[in-house]
């Protein structure tokens, strides 16, 4: 019987909680809750990269 070597690979950052920070009109923000409709629309219209 052949014994297989198995390696468990862990993704970098796996299990770590993080918060997205965005730069909108010169401000670094986590959420856009406090921005007015125009700034929220600006963020919504931006191209999303994956």
N, C-alpha and C positions, 0 to 999 in steps of 0.2 A: 504494500500500500504506500503510495507517494504522499508525503507530508507537504502541504502547501504553506508557503509563507504568506501571511496576510498582514497588511499594513493598514492601520486605520489613519486616514488622512483627515486632519482638522482644518477647516477653512479659517483663514486669518480673520479674526474678529468674531468668530462664531461664539454665540452665547453672551456677547457683550451688548449692552444696551447703548444706543447712540441717538442723538437728536440731530436732525438736519438743520443746518444753518444756511440761510439764503441771503444774498445781497440784493436789496431792492432799493433803488434810487439812493444809494450811498449808505443805507442802514443795514446792519447785520441783524437778522431776526430769525427766530425759531418758527413762529407762526405769524400769519397775516391778519389775525383777529382784530388788531387795533388799527389797521390801515383803513382809509376811506375806500369807497367803491372804485375810484379811479386807480388807486394803487393795487387793489385786489384784482381788478381787471387786467392790469399790466402783468401781474404775476401769472394769471390764468392764461394769457395769450402767448406766453413764452414757449419756445420749443423745448420739449422734454427729451432728454437724452437718457438712454438706458445702458 
